[in-house]
């Protein structure tokens, strides 16, 4: 082997790669800029939220038996903001208050502390209140304080809802991500791959309209994507007892109506994902080029999912139901907890219909232009 010739070939290939914008994108822009953003933004968001909770006073409601001096120690604390709520349990679930204390007249007095284990702010408030009560018990001033106050901690979230939220966080990412990845191989090959193999021209020469060809390809990609999703869910279910050892699987329930509504949104999302992949495939000239186009699209899809994984809250901003893909995750959380809210479902359904309509129009336009190249 002539080493000089190897070096000459190496220099030529390296020069071609440097001149290739797609290679520069995948080797420089993605690892240097895109991936740090993908990893850094959710981490920065978590840190910001943690700092905010650390310095923000906790909203606490106290009711029940009045113990001398007990209410006053909370009123004097700079980290406690005493408040009231018509329904403290509902307010606690929805994050309007962080903690609810109910003082029961017993011997000795007992403080029932209700908290939301899905809220970091509520867990922080619980830690603060326990420190204050410990300080009160250990102060030893007066006869009342010789009888230390008992603390009884209770969660306002049922085991079923807790299991549903945790399950939604674990498998929600996969359910949103897998349909897209399942569509990539058949979608890229269906147009970009056929361009390279020169088989697309043969298909176009047949007595079939372009729309029929495109719809047929879309149905094929969506079918493979659906099959991938079903097999993924089946695989997770088959090993659920090994994967989710900390979750009481038996507590998780989903009604027939909620299951049907969720499957309907999943099918729509599969069509959306398949349309995006075919659009990139039609726009590209080669199989590899189509894959390069899909890289930033995958990142755009993954970023909000990473943010969703950082929050176990039951409350979700209504605008999130208008984001295709992301709304599938939040609807899954509703289905596994208190049931799907029809207002939220309608918002998700309408937004998915609009997104699918726009994508099909763009896909058709790009496909027709690609044929004329």
N, C-alpha and C positions, 0 to 999 in steps of 0.2 A: 504493500500500500504506500502510495506517494503522499507523504504528509503535507507537502506544499500544495498539492491539488486539493486536499481536504480543507486546508486553511482558505484557499481561494473560494471554494464552494461555501465555506462558512461565512466569509466576508460578504459574498454575494447575497446569501439568504438573510443575513443580518441587516444588510442595507435595504432589502425588499421589505423586511418586517418593520423597520423604522419608518419607511415611507408609507406603510399601510396604516391608515387612520384607525381601522377597526382593531388591529393588533395593539396599537398604542392605547386605545380605549380600554381594552380588556387587561392589559398588563400594567398600566400606569394609573388611569383615572379611577378604575374600579377599586384596586387595593389601596390606593393612596388617599382617595377622597370619599368614594361612595361607601365602602365598608366601614371606615371610622365613623361616618355619619350614622350608618345603620346600627352600629353597636353603641356609639357614644350618646346619641340623643336619648334613647330610653334610660340609660344609666344616669345621665345628667338630670333627666326629668325626675327619676326616683330620688336622687340626692336633694334636688330642690324641694320636692314634696316633704321629705324627711326633715329638712331644716325649717320649713314653714311650720310643720306640726310642732317642732321643738320650741319655737318662740311664740306660737299662737296660744293664747289662753283657752282652756277647755270649757265648752259650754255644758254646764252641769245643772240638773234640776234636782231639788230635794223636797220631799214631802213626808208626811206622817208625824210621828211623835216628836215633840220638841225636847231635845236633851239640852240642859243648860250649857251654854257656851259652845255647843257643837256647830250650830249654824254660823256663828260669828267667825270661827276659824277659817271657814271657806270664804266668807265675805272679805276677810282681810288678805287672802292669798292673791298675789298678782298673776298666778297661773290658772286661776279659776274664775270663770264668769258665770255667776248664778243666773239662771233663766227659768222660764216656765213654758209649758206646752200643754195644749188641750188633751192630746193623747201622747204621753211620753214614749210609749212603746213604738208607735208608728213613727214619731219624730226621730227616735233613735235608729230605727231601721233605715230611714231615708236620709240620715245624716244632718238633720236640723239641730239635734243636740248630740253631745258626745257620750253622756253618761246620765243615768237616772238612779238616784238614791232614795230608797223608801225605808224610813226608820220605823221599826216595829217595837211596840212597847212590850218587852219581855223582861225576864230576869236572868242574866243581865240584858240590857237593850241590844237589839240586833239591827244592823244596817244591811239591807238587801241591795246589792249593787248590780244593776242591769247594764250590760255593755254589748257592743256589736263586734264580734270577733273578726268580721270582714272589713272593719274600718281601723286603719292605723291610728287615726285621731282618737277613736274610742279606746283603743288599747293604751295609748299614751295617757289619756284622762284617767283610766283605771289605775295605772301605776302612780300617778300624782295623788289621787284620792287615797289610796292605800297608805302612802307615806304620811299624809296629813292625819289620817285616823290613827296610825301608829304613834305619831307624835302626840296626839291628843291623849291616847291611852297611857303613854309613858310620862305625861307631865305631872301626874300625882297631885293635882291641886283640887281640893274639895272632896266631899264624901262621895259624890256621884262618880268621880273618876277612879275611885278605889275599885269599882266594878267595871272592868274593861269591856269596851263595846265589841261585840262579835261581828265578824264580817262574813256575809254570805254572797258569793259571786254567782250571778246567773246570766246566761246568754239569751238574748232576744231572738236569736236565729235558731230555728229547729234543726235537729240532726239531718233531716231530709233535705232542707234547703242548703245547709252547709255542704253536704255531700254533692248536691247538684252544682253549686257554684265552683267547687274545686274540680269536679269532673269537666265542667264547661271550659275552665281555664286550661286544663291539661289536653283535652282532645279537640277543643275549638280551633286551635292553631292548625292542627292537621286537617280538620274538615274543610277549612278555608283554603289551605295551601295545596293539598293533594289534588283536588280537581284541576288546578292549573298545571301542576307538574305532569299529571296524567295526560293532559292534552298536548304537551310539547312535542313528544316524539311523533305521534301520528300527524299532528298539525303541521309541523315543519316539513315532514316528508311529503305531505299531500300536495304541496305546490312547489316549494323551493327544491325539494328533493326531485320532483318530477321534471323541473326545469333542467337540473343538472343531467338527468338521465335521458332527456329529450323525449319523454313519454307524454308530456302535457300536450304537445302539438298533435299527437296521435288522438288523444281524447277529444281535443277541440275539433278535430276533423269529422267526428261522428255526428250523426243527426240528432244532437242534443243541444239545448240552449245553454248559454253560459250560466244563467240563473239556476238551472237544474243541476249543472255540474257543481256549482258552489254550494247549493243546499245539500246535495248528496255528500260532499266532503265535510260540511259542517255537522251533519248527522253522524257521520262516521267518527269524527274527532270527539263529539259529545258522548257517543256511545262508549268509546274507549275510556274517556275521562270518568264517566259514570261507573264503569266497571272497576276502574282503579279505586274510586271512592268507596264503592260497596265492599271491595275486598279489604281495603284498609280498615273500615269500620268493623267488618267481620273478624279480621285479625286481632284488632284491639279487644273486641268482645270475647274472643276465644281465650285470651291470656289476661283478662281483666283482674282475676284473683291474684296474679303474680305482679302485675304492673301497679295496681292500686291497693297496696296492702294497708295504707293508712286511711282509706276511704271505705265507709260502710256502703258497699254497692247495693245491698238490699234496701237501703233507705231511698235510693234514687228511683223516682217514678216519673213517667211522662204519659199524659193522656192521649187517647187516640186522635182527638181533634188537633192537639198541639203537634203530634207526630206528622199528621198530614200537612199542616201548614208549614212546618219546617222542611219537609221533603219537597214541597212545592217551591220554596225559596231556593233550596239546594239545586233543583233541576234548572231553575232560571240562572243561577250562578254558574252552573256547568256550561250552559249555552253562552254566557258572557265570556267566561274564560276561554272557551273554544273559539269564539269569534276573534278575541284579541290575538290568540296564537296564529290563526289563519291569516289575519291581517298582516302580522309581521312576516309570515311566510310568503305572502303574495308580494309584499313590498321588497323583499330581499331577492337577490339574484342567485344566491347559493345557499346550501344547507347551513354552512358555517356562519354566513352573514345573518341569517334569520336567528340563529342562536344568540349572536351578539346583540341583536336588537331586543331580544327577550330578557336579557340580563337586567337592564334598568327597570323594565316593567315588573320583573320579579321583586326587585328591591322596593319599588313603590308599593306593591301589595304587602310585602312583609313588614314594612315600617309601622303602619298603624296596628298590625297584629302584635308587634312587640310591645307597643304602648298598652294594648288591651291586656297583655299578660301581666303588667305591673299593677293592675287594679282588680281587686276582688269585690268591689262595691256592687251592691244590688241596684243602686241608682245609676242610670245611664242617661246622658243628655239626649234629648229627642233628635237633635241634628244627626247623631251617629247612625240613626236608622235610615238615613238617606244616602249612606255610603255603601255601594255594592261590595260584597265580600265581608266588610266589617259588620254590616247589619246582620249577616248570617250568624256571626259569632254571638252578638248580643241577643238575637232572637233565640239561639240555642240556650243561652243562660236563662232566659225567661222560661223556656219550655221545661227546663230541668229544675226550676225553683217554684215560683208561684203561678206559672202558666203564662201563655203568650197574651199580651195585651193587644186587642184588635186594632187600636189606634196605631200602635207601633208597627204591627204587621202590615197594615194598609200603607203606611209611609214607606216601609221597606219594599213592598210589592210594587208600588207605583214607581219608585226610583229605579228598581231593577228593570221594569218594563221600558222606561225611558232610556236607560243605559243600553239595553239590548237593541232597541230600535236604532239608536244613533250608531252603535257599533256595526250592526248589519248593513246600514247605509254606507258607512265608511269602508267596510270590508268589500262590499260589492263594487264600489268606485275604484278602490285600489286594485282589486282583482282584474277589473276590465282594463285598467291602464297597464297592468303587468303583462297582459296578453299582447298588447300592442308594441311592447318593447322589442 
